[in-house]
Amino acid sequence: MAHTRAKIFDINEKDSHNSITSKVYDVFMLVVIVLSIIPLMFTVELPWFKAVDKITTVIFIVDYVFRWITADLKLNKKGWSFALYPLTPMA
């Protein structure tokens, strides 16, 4: 489990080895961010806007959970990291 969390951390956070997986993840998240903004630019609500909203929300939740379960690797405060992470500015 620790190895899996470390791998998730390397992908989610800035990877020191500049792996292709980390770069693909960053580009994917950038695309998701842009997609999530598109429905906000229109006053009419098209059917696919709801689908985009639901899908991007799920992706953001999964990303947040991944960052939360690897908080101790970033904050280095052992068990307290999981309680402190939601209070950090970038959370």
Secondary structure, DSSP 8 states (H G I E B T S, - for coil): -HHHHHHHHHHHS--TT--HHHHHHHHHHHHHHHHHHGGGG-SS--HHHHHHHHHHHHHHHHHHHHHHHTHHHHH--TTHHHHHGGGSTT-
